[in-house]
Amino acid sequence: MKIEVLKNVMEVNDTLADDIRKSTKKSKTLVLNMMSSPGSGKTMILEKILPKLLLNGVKTGIVEGDISTTNDAERIIGNEIHVVQINTEKFGGDCHLGSEVIKPALEQLHYDKMNLVIIENVGNLVCPAEFDTGADKNMVVISVTEGEDKPQKYPLMFRECSLAIINKIDLLPHLEFDIEKLETNIRQINPGMEIIRLSARTNENIEKLLSWVMNNLKK
């Protein structure tokens, strides 16, 4: 019985996700889903890249997902960006965002007037990878403080993503961390994965991430 209920939930989610992609294809709105464990630096990455997107004339909206608080959304709003907050505490404290909450959030953002919408998903390396949000591409952020074995521990996350952002590389001189091993582990799970080494704190390679986003915008 539980298996059947889960199957029905996933089917409804996937149908809504497909509807989102059809709508955003029509409006030429790129939707990116950013996922990670808590504390990887997703919000700081957004803080650094959003002003550059504005300077490039990219109309951008953000869907902020969290179990509770509006802390991250308040940081993003300071960049003159339209933000919709989703607190999953209202829905039982879900550790992910599904298409049923993304669809109304996109409508509230007036996505059809946006070139880009970025979903900052709930901090978790498991559940968010299981639920299709309707995004065109998924991104995973992993920081160098988390360990090289995360792709093996959470393979679905790395299979579902097109881009891996390795953040906090400015800390490498102070850690016993093998970044080459991490990249090898990522490639074993997803050979076609694009990887950007980045430091949101120092802005190192933020321009590379900006170029990746710009190159994926819909024409």
MARKENU-840597 format. One record per atom (N, C-alpha, C, O): residue number from 1; x, y, z; atom name. Coordinates in steps of 0.02 Angstrom, whole numbers. Each point is the difference from the previous one (the first is absolute). Example, Ala and Ser with C-alpha at 12.3 -4.5 7.8 and 13.67 -1.06 7.14 Angstrom:
<atoms>
   i     c1     c2     c3 at
   1    660   -284    390  N
   1    -45     59      0 CA
   1     45     60      0  C
   1     52     -1     33  O
   2    -70     54    -69  N
   2     42     59      3 CA
   2    -39     55     37  C
   2     25     55      8  O
</atoms>
This chain:
<atoms>
   i     c1     c2     c3 at
   1     42    -61      0  N
   1    -42     61      0 CA
   1     43     63      0  C
   1    -13     46    -38  O
   2     64    -44     81  N
   2     45     58      3 CA
   2     37     10    -66  C
   2     11     57    -22  O
   3      8   -113    -10  N
   3     35      4    -64 CA
   3    -45     31    -53  C
   3     23     42    -39  O
   4    -87    -61     39  N
   4    -47     27    -49 CA
   4    -12     75     12  C
   4     -3     39    -48  O
   5     -2    -19    111  N
   5    -10     71     16 CA
   5     60     40    -23  C
   5     -8     54    -30  O
   6     70    -79     43  N
   6     60     34    -21 CA
   6      3      6    -76  C
   6     19     52    -26  O
   7    -38   -105     -8  N
   7     -1      0    -73 CA
   7    -46     54    -26  C
   7     16     36    -47  O
   8    -75    -30     77  N
   8    -49     50    -21 CA
   8     26     71     12  C
   8     -9     44    -42  O
   9     41    -34    100  N
   9     29     65     16 CA
   9     52     20    -52  C
   9      1     57    -24  O
  10     43   -104      7  N
  10     53     15    -47 CA
  10    -28     13    -70  C
  10     26     43    -36  O
  11    -78    -79     17  N
  11    -29      9    -66 CA
  11    -32     70     -5  C
  11      7     33    -51  O
  12    -42    -12    104  N
  12    -29     67      0 CA
  12     54     53     -3  C
  12     -6     49    -37  O
  13     59    -58     76  N
  13     56     47      1 CA
  13     32      5    -69  C
  13     14     55    -24  O
  14     -2   -112     -8  N
  14     33      0    -66 CA
  14    -44     32    -54  C
  14     26     34    -44  O
  15    -92    -45     49  N
  15    -46     31    -48 CA
  15      1     76      6  C
  15      3     35    -51  O
  16     -4    -10    113  N
  16      3     72     11 CA
  16     68     28    -23  C
  16      2     54    -29  O
  17     51    -92     41  N
  17     67     22    -21 CA
  17      3      6    -76  C
  17     30     48    -26  O
  18    -59    -95     -9  N
  18     -2      4    -73 CA
  18    -39     61    -23  C
  18     19     33    -49  O
  19    -74    -18     84  N
  19    -40     59    -17 CA
  19     41     64      9  C
  19     -4     46    -41  O
  20     44    -44     95  N
  20     43     58     13 CA
  20     49      9    -58  C
  20     10     56    -24  O
  21     21   -111      3  N
  21     50      5    -54 CA
  21    -32     23    -66  C
  21     31     39    -37  O
  22    -91    -62     24  N
  22    -35     23    -61 CA
  22    -13     75      3  C
  22      9     36    -50  O
  23    -31    -13    109  N
  23    -16     72      8 CA
  23     63     43     -5  C
  23     -1     51    -33  O
  24     55    -72     66  N
  24     61     40      0 CA
  24     36     -4    -67  C
  24     38     45    -18  O
  25    -49    -99    -19  N
  25     27     -3    -68 CA
  25    -34     52    -44  C
  25     32     33    -41  O
  26    -97    -27     50  N
  26    -38     49    -39 CA
  26     22     71     15  C
  26      4     42    -45  O
  27      9    -28    109  N
  27     20     68     20 CA
  27     75     11     -6  C
  27     25     56     12  O
  28     12   -109    -30  N
  28     73      3     -6 CA
  28     33     19     66  C
  28     48     39      2  O
  29    -74    -68     52  N
  29     27     12     67 CA
  29     41    -60     21  C
  29    -25    -56      3  O
  30     89     66     10  N
  30     43    -53     25 CA
  30    -13    -10     75  C
  30      3     49     38  O
  31    -16   -111    -18  N
  31    -10    -15     71 CA
  31     56    -47     23  C
  31      9    -54    -27  O
  32     28     77     78  N
  32     55    -39     28 CA
  32    -18    -19     71  C
  32    -25     41     38  O
  33     39   -103    -20  N
  33    -13    -26     67 CA
  33     66    -12     35  C
  33     38    -44    -19  O
  34    -24     84     71  N
  34     63     -4     36 CA
  34    -10    -40     65  C
  34    -41     18     42  O
  35     80    -72    -35  N
  35     -7    -44     58 CA
  35     67    -10     34  C
  35     52      8    -30  O
  36    -55    -26     94  N
  36     61    -13     38 CA
  36    -19    -21     71  C
  36    -58      0     18  O
  37    108    -18     20  N
  37    -10     -9     72 CA
  37     -1     69     33  C
  37     21     49    -30  O
  38    -46    -45     92  N
  38      0     65     34 CA
  38     71     27     10  C
  38     46    -38     16  O
  39    -38    103    -25  N
  39     65     32     13 CA
  39     51     -4    -55  C
  39     58     18     10  O
  40    -78    -41    -69  N
  40     48     -7    -55 CA
  40     16     68    -32  C
  40     52      7    -33  O
  41    -96     42     43  N
  41     13     66    -28 CA
  41    -45     20    -58  C
  41     18     45    -38  O
  42    -76    -78     31  N
  42    -45     17    -55 CA
  42    -19     74     -1  C
  42      4     33    -51  O
  43    -25     -9    110  N
  43    -25     69      3 CA
  43     55     50    -15  C
  43    -12     50    -34  O
  44     72    -61     59  N
  44     55     46    -15 CA
  44     18     -1    -74  C
  44     16     52    -28  O
  45    -20   -110     -3  N
  45     13     -4    -72 CA
  45    -52     44    -37  C
  45     18     37    -45  O
  46    -80    -42     66  N
  46    -52     41    -31 CA
  46     13     74     12  C
  46     -7     41    -45  O
  47     27    -24    106  N
  47     15     70     15 CA
  47     54     28    -46  C
  47     -2     59    -19  O
  48     50   -101      0  N
  48     56     23    -41 CA
  48    -18      3    -75  C
  48     24     43    -36  O
  49    -66    -90     14  N
  49    -13     -4    -72 CA
  49    -60     43    -21  C
  49     -2     21    -58  O
  50    -44     -7    102  N
  50    -60     37    -19 CA
  50     15     71    -24  C
  50    -28     21    -51  O
  51     72     17     84  N
  51     16     67    -27 CA
  51     30     -3    -70  C
  51    -11     45    -41  O
  52     50    -97     27  N
  52     31     -7    -66 CA
  52    -53    -16    -53  C
  52      4     23    -56  O
  53    -54    -63     75  N
  53    -55    -15    -45 CA
  53    -40     64    -16  C
  53    -19     12    -57  O
  54      8     29    109  N
  54    -35     63    -11 CA
  54     39     45    -48  C
  54    -30     31    -45  O
  55     96    -27     53  N
  55     41     41    -43 CA
  55     -2    -24    -73  C
  55      9     39    -46  O
  56    -22   -104     38  N
  56     -5    -29    -67 CA
  56    -72      2    -27  C
  56    -14    -29    -52  O
  57    -30     62     88  N
  57    -69      9    -24 CA
  57    -43    -62      7  C
  57    -51     -6    -34  O
  58     71    -40     77  N
  58    -38    -62      8 CA
  58    -53     10     55  C
  58     17      8     59  O
  59    -80     -9    -78  N
  59    -55      7     49 CA
  59     -6    -66     38  C
  59    -14    -52    -29  O
  60     26     56     95  N
  60      7    -61     39 CA
  60    -46      0     60  C
  60     -9     50     34  O
  61    -21   -108    -21  N
  61    -41    -11     60 CA
  61     28    -58     39  C
  61     32    -45    -28  O
  62    -44     45     93  N
  62     25    -53     44 CA
  62    -58    -32     38  C
  62    -42     35     28  O
  63     42   -101    -26  N
  63    -45    -37     45 CA
  63     42    -26     57  C
  63     44    -43    -11  O
  64    -56     67     71  N
  64     39    -20     59 CA
  64    -37    -54     39  C
  64    -56     11     22  O
  65     88    -69    -15  N
  65    -30    -54     37 CA
  65     36    -12     66  C
  65     61     -5      2  O
  66   -100      0     51  N
  66     29    -15     66 CA
  66    -55    -29     43  C
  66    -60     11    -12  O
  67     80    -49     62  N
  67    -51    -27     45 CA
  67    -32     56     40  C
  67    -61      2      8  O
  68    102     44     17  N
  68    -25     57     38 CA
  68     45     60    -13  C
  68     53     -6    -30  O
  69    -74     64     53  N
  69     34     65     -6 CA
  69      0     28    -71  C
  69    -11    -36    -49  O
  70     23    101     45  N
  70      8     34    -64 CA
  70     70     30     -5  C
  70     11     48    -38  O
  71     36    -75     75  N
  71     68     28      5 CA
  71     34      7    -69  C
  71     27     52    -17  O
  72    -29   -107    -21  N
  72     34      1    -65 CA
  72    -35     48    -49  C
  72     33     36    -37  O
  73    -99    -36     38  N
  73    -38     45    -44 CA
  73     17     73     14  C
  73      5     40    -46  O
  74      2    -23    110  N
  74     16     68     19 CA
  74     69     21    -26  C
  74     10     58    -18  O
  75     36   -105     15  N
  75     66     15    -27 CA
  75     -4     13    -75  C
  75     34     44    -27  O
  76    -75    -82     -7  N
  76     -6      6    -73 CA
  76    -37     63    -21  C
  76     19     32    -49  O
  77    -71    -14     86  N
  77    -40     58    -17 CA
  77     43     62     -3  C
  77    -14     47    -38  O
  78     67    -45     77  N
  78     46     57     -1 CA
  78     32     11    -67  C
  78     29     54    -12  O
  79    -32   -103    -32  N
  79     28      6    -67 CA
  79    -52     23    -52  C
  79     10     -7    -60  O
  80    -66     36     84  N
  80    -53     24    -43 CA
  80    -27    -55    -46  C
  80    -12     11    -59  O
  81      4    -70     87  N
  81    -24    -57    -37 CA
  81    -68    -20     27  C
  81    -12      3     60  O
  82    -33    -23   -105  N
  82    -65    -24     22 CA
  82      8    -69     31  C
  82     30    -45    -29  O
  83    -58     36     89  N
  83      9    -62     38 CA
  83    -68    -24     25  C
  83    -40     39     25  O
  84     29   -104    -31  N
  84    -57    -33     32 CA
  84     27    -51     50  C
  84     40    -42    -18  O
  85    -63     47     79  N
  85     22    -45     53 CA
  85    -50    -58      8  C
  85    -60     11      2  O
  86     87    -71      2  N
  86    -41    -59     15 CA
  86     27    -31     64  C
  86     58    -23      2  O
  87    -98     23     51  N
  87     18    -34     63 CA
  87    -37    -66      4  C
  87    -61     -1      5  O
  88     97    -54     -9  N
  88    -33    -66     -1 CA
  88    -27    -20     68  C
  88    -35    -51      5  O
  89     49     89     47  N
  89    -28    -12     66 CA
  89    -77     -2     -4  C
  89    -33    -35     37  O
  90      7     75    -84  N
  90    -73      3    -10 CA
  90    -27    -64    -30  C
  90    -60    -14      5  O
  91    104    -25    -36  N
  91    -20    -62    -33 CA
  91     28    -61     35  C
  91     11    -52    -31  O
  92      1     58     96  N
  92     25    -57     38 CA
  92     76     -1      5  C
  92     28    -50     22  O
  93      5    104    -42  N
  93     73      3      6 CA
  93     37    -40    -51  C
  93     53    -28     14  O
  94    -81     24    -75  N
  94     33    -38    -54 CA
  94     72     25    -11  C
  94     14     59      5  O
  95     31   -107    -20  N
  95     70     17    -11 CA
  95     15      9    -74  C
  95     57     -9    -22  O
  96   -109     28    -16  N
  96     10     11    -72 CA
  96    -56     46    -25  C
  96    -48     12     35  O
  97     57     13    -95  N
  97    -53     37    -35 CA
  97    -24    -42    -58  C
  97     39    -23    -42  O
  98   -105     13     39  N
  98    -29    -37    -55 CA
  98    -34     48    -49  C
  98     -7     59     14  O
  99    -13    -86    -71  N
  99    -30     43    -52 CA
  99    -65     32     22  C
  99    -21     51    -28  O
 100    -13    -81     77  N
 100    -64     27     23 CA
 100      8     67     36  C
 100    -46     41      1  O
 101    105    -28     27  N
 101     13     65     31 CA
 101     39     46    -46  C
 101     -3     61      6  O
 102     41    -90    -52  N
 102     38     40    -48 CA
 102    -46     35    -50  C
 102     11     58    -17  O
 103    -63    -93     -6  N
 103    -44     29    -51 CA
 103    -32     65     24  C
 103      4     50    -36  O
 104    -37    -48     94  N
 104    -27     65     23 CA
 104     53     52     15  C
 104    -12     60     -8  O
 105     70    -82     30  N
 105     55     48     13 CA
 105     22     33    -64  C
 105     12     60     -2  O
 106     -6    -99    -52  N
 106     18     29    -65 CA
 106    -52     50    -24  C
 106     17     52    -28  O
 107    -81    -69     38  N
 107    -53     45    -20 CA
 107      3     65     40  C
 107    -11     54    -27  O
 108     26    -60     92  N
 108      6     60     42 CA
 108     59     44    -22  C
 108     -3     61      7  O
 109     54    -93    -33  N
 109     59     37    -25 CA
 109    -12     32    -68  C
 109     39     41    -23  O
 110    -96    -60    -10  N
 110    -12     20    -70 CA
 110     59    -23    -43  C
 110     33     39    -35  O
 111    -22   -105     38  N
 111     58    -31    -34 CA
 111      2     17    -74  C
 111     54      2    -29  O
 112   -113      9     -2  N
 112     -1     13    -71 CA
 112     33     66    -19  C
 112     13     13    -59  O
 113      0     29    110  N
 113     36     62    -12 CA
 113     74     -5     20  C
 113     38     49     -3  O
 114    -17   -109     22  N
 114     68    -12     23 CA
 114     40    -38    -53  C
 114    -26    -42    -36  O
 115     91     58     32  N
 115     46    -41    -40 CA
 115     23    -61     39  C
 115     17    -52    -30  O
 116    -17     59     96  N
 116     31    -52     42 CA
 116    -36     -3     67  C
 116    -15     51     31  O
 117      2   -112     -8  N
 117    -23    -12     68 CA
 117     46    -52     31  C
 117     11    -54    -29  O
 118     16     69     87  N
 118     42    -48     37 CA
 118    -37    -23     62  C
 118    -23     41     41  O
 119     17   -106    -34  N
 119    -30    -30     60 CA
 119     56    -17     48  C
 119     43    -42    -16  O
 120    -43     73     74  N
 120     47    -22     52 CA
 120    -37    -50     44  C
 120    -39     19     44  O
 121     52    -82    -56  N
 121    -38    -53     32 CA
 121     19     -7     74  C
 121     49     29     23  O
 122    -89    -66     14  N
 122     14    -14     71 CA
 122     67    -36      6  C
 122     15    -44    -40  O
 123     24     62     89  N
 123     66    -30     10 CA
 123     -5    -74     19  C
 123    -18    -17     56  O
 124     35    -27   -104  N
 124     -6    -71     10 CA
 124     28    -35    -62  C
 124    -15     22    -56  O
 125     54    -74     63  N
 125     28    -35    -58 CA
 125    -40    -61    -21  C
 125     20    -36    -45  O
 126    -77     24     78  N
 126    -40    -60    -16 CA
 126    -65     19    -34  C
 126     -7     -8    -60  O
 127    -42     33     99  N
 127    -68     11    -26 CA
 127     -5     46    -61  C
 127    -36    -17    -47  O
 128     71     74     46  N
 128     -9     44    -58 CA
 128     16    -33    -67  C
 128    -29     18    -51  O
 129     75    -66     51  N
 129     18    -33    -62 CA
 129    -54    -47    -25  C
 129     -1    -20    -58  O
 130    -45      1    102  N
 130    -52    -48    -17 CA
 130    -61     32    -32  C
 130    -40    -34    -32  O
 131     33    100     40  N
 131    -61     34    -22 CA
 131     16     49    -57  C
 131     40     47      9  O
 132    -71    -58    -66  N
 132      8     44    -58 CA
 132    -35     66     14  C
 132    -60      0     15  O
 133     96     55    -20  N
 133    -30     66     12 CA
 133    -26     33    -64  C
 133    -32     52      3  O
 134     47    -82    -60  N
 134    -16     31    -63 CA
 134     57     43    -26  C
 134     -8     34    -51  O
 135     65    -36     85  N
 135     58     39    -21 CA
 135     29    -28    -65  C
 135     -8    -60    -16  O
 136     40    103    -22  N
 136     35    -21    -61 CA
 136     65    -37     16  C
 136     19    -47    -33  O
 137     14     72     86  N
 137     63    -31     20 CA
 137      5      1     76  C
 137    -24     46     33  O
 138     56    -98     -6  N
 138     14     -5     71 CA
 138     74     14     13  C
 138     43    -21    -39  O
 139    -29     55     94  N
 139     69     13     21 CA
 139      9    -25     71  C
 139    -46      7     41  O
 140    104    -34    -26  N
 140     16    -19     69 CA
 140     61     39     23  C
 140     49      6    -36  O
 141    -54     21     96  N
 141     57     35     31 CA
 141     28    -45     55  C
 141    -37    -23     43  O
 142    102     11    -45  N
 142     33    -38     52 CA
 142     61     40     23  C
 142     39     23    -42  O
 143    -31    -15    106  N
 143     56     39     25 CA
 143     58    -47     19  C
 143    -11    -59     12  O
 144     71     86    -11  N
 144     59    -41     13 CA
 144      4    -22     73  C
 144     44    -39     18  O
 145    -89     63     23  N
 145     -2    -21     70 CA
 145    -42    -63     11  C
 145     -6    -25     56  O
 146    -24     -1   -110  N
 146    -48    -55      7 CA
 146     30    -69    -12  C
 146    -31    -50     18  O
 147     89     46    -48  N
 147     29    -66    -13 CA
 147     -7    -21    -73  C
 147    -48     17    -34  O
 148     98    -56     11  N
 148      3    -21    -70 CA
 148    -50    -55    -18  C
 148    -10    -14    -59  O
 149    -19    -18    109  N
 149    -41    -59    -12 CA
 149    -74     14    -10  C
 149    -40    -46     -7  O
 150     20    110      5  N
 150    -71     17     -5 CA
 150    -33    -28    -64  C
 150    -58    -21      4  O
 151     92     20    -61  N
 151    -33    -29    -59 CA
 151    -17    -74      9  C
 151    -52    -23    -25  O
 152     94    -14     60  N
 152    -14    -71     13 CA
 152    -57     -9     50  C
 152    -40    -46     -5  O
 153     37     92     54  N
 153    -51     -5     52 CA
 153    -69     22    -26  C
 153    -52    -26     22  O
 154     52     73    -68  N
 154    -62     28    -26 CA
 154      0      0    -76  C
 154     -4     53    -31  O
 155      8   -112      0  N
 155      9     -4    -73 CA
 155    -57     30    -40  C
 155     12     28    -54  O
 156    -74    -34     78  N
 156    -56     27    -39 CA
 156      7     75    -11  C
 156    -14     24    -55  O
 157     35     11    106  N
 157      9     72     -6 CA
 157     48     17    -57  C
 157    -13     46    -40  O
 158     67    -83     35  N
 158     51     15    -51 CA
 158    -21    -27    -69  C
 158     23     25    -51  O
 159    -66    -75     49  N
 159    -26    -24    -64 CA
 159    -50     50    -29  C
 159     -3      9    -61  O
 160    -35     24    104  N
 160    -54     43    -23 CA
 160     23     70    -19  C
 160    -39     39    -28  O
 161    101    -23     42  N
 161     24     69    -11 CA
 161     44      6    -63  C
 161     34    -47    -20  O
 162    -37    106    -10  N
 162     41     15    -59 CA
 162     65     34     19  C
 162     49     -3    -36  O
 163    -50     37     95  N
 163     58     39     21 CA
 163     14    -13     74  C
 163    -45      0     41  O
 164    109    -11    -25  N
 164     22     -3     69 CA
 164     44     61     15  C
 164     49     12    -35  O
 165    -68     25     85  N
 165     40     57     22 CA
 165     37    -20     64  C
 165    -31    -14     51  O
 166     97     13    -55  N
 166     40    -16     60 CA
 166     18     66     32  C
 166     43     37    -24  O
 167    -75    -22     80  N
 167      6     66     32 CA
 167     50     -1     58  C
 167     20    -53     25  O
 168      0    112     -5  N
 168     46     12     56 CA
 168     71    -24    -14  C
 168     35    -23     45  O
 169    -14     28   -108  N
 169     68    -24    -17 CA
 169     54     43     33  C
 169     58    -19      3  O
 170    -78     79     21  N
 170     48     41     36 CA
 170     24    -33     65  C
 170     51     20     28  O
 171    -89    -70     -5  N
 171     19    -35     62 CA
 171     47    -59    -11  C
 171     24    -30     48  O
 172    -11     13   -111  N
 172     41    -59    -14 CA
 172     68     -1     34  C
 172     21    -53     23  O
 173     14    110    -17  N
 173     66     -2     33 CA
 173     -5    -20     74  C
 173     51    -18     30  O
 174   -110     22     -2  N
 174     -9    -14     72 CA
 174    -32    -67     14  C
 174    -14    -17     58  O
 175      2    -23   -111  N
 175    -36    -63      8 CA
 175     40    -58    -28  C
 175     42      8    -44  O
 176    -56    -67     70  N
 176     25    -62    -31 CA
 176    -55    -24    -47  C
 176    -39    -44     16  O
 177     39     73    -75  N
 177    -54    -14    -48 CA
 177     30     -8    -69  C
 177     39     42    -22  O
 178    -58    -96    -11  N
 178     26    -15    -67 CA
 178    -54     18    -52  C
 178    -45    -40    -13  O
 179     51    100    -15  N
 179    -52     23    -47 CA
 179      0    -42    -64  C
 179    -52     -8    -32  O
 180    111    -17     12  N
 180      3    -43    -59 CA
 180    -39    -64     11  C
 180    -34    -25    -45  O
 181     39     -2    106  N
 181    -37    -61     16 CA
 181    -75     13     -2  C
 181    -38    -42    -24  O
 182     17    100     50  N
 182    -71     17     -3 CA
 182    -24      2    -72  C
 182    -52    -28    -16  O
 183     90     60    -28  N
 183    -21      5    -70 CA
 183     -1    -69    -32  C
 183    -44    -14    -41  O
 184     92    -29     58  N
 184      0    -69    -26 CA
 184    -63    -36     23  C
 184    -31    -36    -39  O
 185     13     44    102  N
 185    -59    -33     27 CA
 185    -64     26    -33  C
 185    -46    -39    -13  O
 186     44    104     -3  N
 186    -57     28    -35 CA
 186     -5    -31    -70  C
 186    -55    -19    -22  O
 187    112     15    -13  N
 187      0    -27    -68 CA
 187    -20    -74     -2  C
 187    -30    -23    -48  O
 188     46    -14    101  N
 188    -20    -70      2 CA
 188    -76     -7      3  C
 188    -28    -47    -28  O
 189     -4     94     60  N
 189    -74     -1      5 CA
 189    -31     31    -62  C
 189    -50    -26    -26  O
 190     79     80      2  N
 190    -28     36    -57 CA
 190     57     25    -45  C
 190     25     55      9  O
 191     -5    -97    -58  N
 191     57     17    -42 CA
 191     -7     66    -38  C
 191     50     32    -16  O
 192   -112    -11      2  N
 192    -10     60    -38 CA
 192     -9     63     41  C
 192    -15     53    -26  O
 193     23    -59     91  N
 193    -11     57     45 CA
 193     50     56    -13  C
 193     60    -11     -3  O
 194    -86     72     -3  N
 194     43     59     -2 CA
 194     18     19     72  C
 194    -42     -6     45  O
 195    103     27    -34  N
 195     24     16     68 CA
 195     32     69      0  C
 195     42     15    -43  O
 196    -61     26     91  N
 196     31     65      9 CA
 196     27      5     72  C
 196    -38     -7     48  O
 197    104     18    -42  N
 197     29     12     65 CA
 197     -9     75     16  C
 197     15     42    -42  O
 198    -39    -27    102  N
 198    -21     68     12 CA
 198     10     20     74  C
 198     -3    -43     44  O
 199     14    105    -33  N
 199     -2     28     68 CA
 199    -47     60     -1  C
 199     16     52    -28  O
 200    -74    -60     59  N
 200    -47     56      4 CA
 200     29     56     44  C
 200    -15     58    -10  O
 201     55    -77     59  N
 201     28     51     46 CA
 201     49     46    -36  C
 201     -1     61     11  O
 202     44    -89    -54  N
 202     51     40    -33 CA
 202    -19     18    -72  C
 202     36     38    -33  O
 203    -93    -64      9  N
 203    -24     11    -69 CA
 203     39    -39    -52  C
 203    -11      9    -60  O
 204     56    -53     80  N
 204     39    -39    -48 CA
 204    -47    -44    -43  C
 204    -38    -40     27  O
 205     42     49    -91  N
 205    -37    -38    -50 CA
 205    -75     15      0  C
 205    -39    -38    -30  O
 206     17     91     63  N
 206    -70     21     -6 CA
 206    -17     15    -73  C
 206    -55    -12    -23  O
 207    104     40    -13  N
 207    -11     16    -71 CA
 207    -12    -63    -41  C
 207    -37      1    -49  O
 208     69    -56     68  N
 208    -11    -63    -35 CA
 208    -72    -24      9  C
 208    -32    -23    -47  O
 209      7     30    109  N
 209    -69    -18     13 CA
 209    -48     46    -38  C
 209    -50    -23    -28  O
 210     66     87     27  N
 210    -41     47    -38 CA
 210     -2    -19    -73  C
 210    -54      2    -31  O
 211    110    -20      2  N
 211      3    -20    -71 CA
 211    -42    -62    -12  C
 211    -35     -5    -50  O
 212     38    -43     97  N
 212    -40    -62     -6 CA
 212    -74     18     -2  C
 212    -37    -26    -42  O
 213     16     69     87  N
 213    -71     20      2 CA
 213    -19     37    -64  C
 213    -51    -16    -31  O
 214     92     64     10  N
 214    -16     39    -59 CA
 214     -4    -44    -63  C
 214    -43     11    -43  O
 215     87    -61     39  N
 215      0    -44    -58 CA
 215    -61    -45     -3  C
 215    -17    -26    -53  O
 216    -16     17    110  N
 216    -59    -43      2 CA
 216    -66     37     -5  C
 216    -54    -31     -2  O
 217     57     98      0  N
 217    -62     39     -7 CA
 217    -35    -18    -66  C
 217     32    -14    -50  O
 218    -97     16     52  N
 218    -40    -17    -59 CA
 218     -4     60    -47  C
 218    -13     56     21  O
 219     22    -70    -85  N
 219      0     54    -50 CA
 219    -69      6    -31  C
 219    -10     43    -43  O
</atoms>
